Amino acid sequence: MATVSVRDVNTDLSELVDEVIKGGSVTITRDGKPVATLMAVESDETRDQSGRPNLVDFLKTFPEPGMVFERNPSPSRDVDL
């Protein structure tokens, strides 16, 4: 992921768009702080506003075929009756 300042976006926009098309993303900064992210439209559909993968789409892929989980035999709480 590339990081550029707002001033550099004006001169390098076509190069930045080419990088995004190839699957990358670009963080745009102002005064050294991130203010925006440039990313492909296709990747935006599977990510939330923070740029992380969408939780629902991730959960649909879980568990992977063949995964087996063992139940934890310990009680979930210590209960004194």
N, C-alpha and C positions, 0 to 999 in steps of 0.2 A: 504494500500500500504506500503510495507516494504522498508526501505532504508538501503543499505549496502555499504561499501567501496570496492574499486577495490581489495584490498588485501583479504577481506573476501569472495569475489566471488569465488576465487580459491578453498577455503576449503569447502564452503557451496553450490556449484553449484547445486548438485542434489536436495538438500532441496529447493533451490530457484525455480528450475524448477517445483518441485511438487506443490509449492504454486501457481505458475502461471497457472498450469494445472487446479487447483481448482477454477480459476477465478480471482485470484489476479494479481498484477503487482509489479515489484521490480524496484526501482530507484537506480542506481549505481552512487556513488559519488567518486570524486578524490579531495583530499584536502578540503573536506567538500562541494564541489560544484557539483550539479547534472550533469552528463555527458552522461548517457544512461538510457534507460528503457527496462526492460525485460518483455515482455508480450506475451500472447498466439497468435498464428498465426491467429486464427479465429477472435479475437477481433481487430487485426491490420487492417483487411479489412474494418472496419467501423470507423476507427479513422484516423486523419491526423497525420503529423509528430510530432506535439506537444502533442499527446496523447488525444486530445479532440475528441468527437464524430464528425463524418463527417457531415458538414452542409447540404449537399444535402440529405443524408439519413434521417436527422432530419426533413427537410422540407417536405419530402414525407409522413411523419406521421402527418402533421399539415394541417388543423385543425382536431381535433378529431371529430368523428361522433356526431352530435347533438349540436355542438357549433354554437352559433349565435352571430354575431357581429353587433352592432348598429353603424351607421355612425355618426361621429361627425358633428353636424350641424354648427359649427363655421367655418368661412372662414379660409383657410390655411395661408393667408397673409393679412396684413392690407394694402390695396391699396388705395391711394389717387389719384383720377383722376381729 
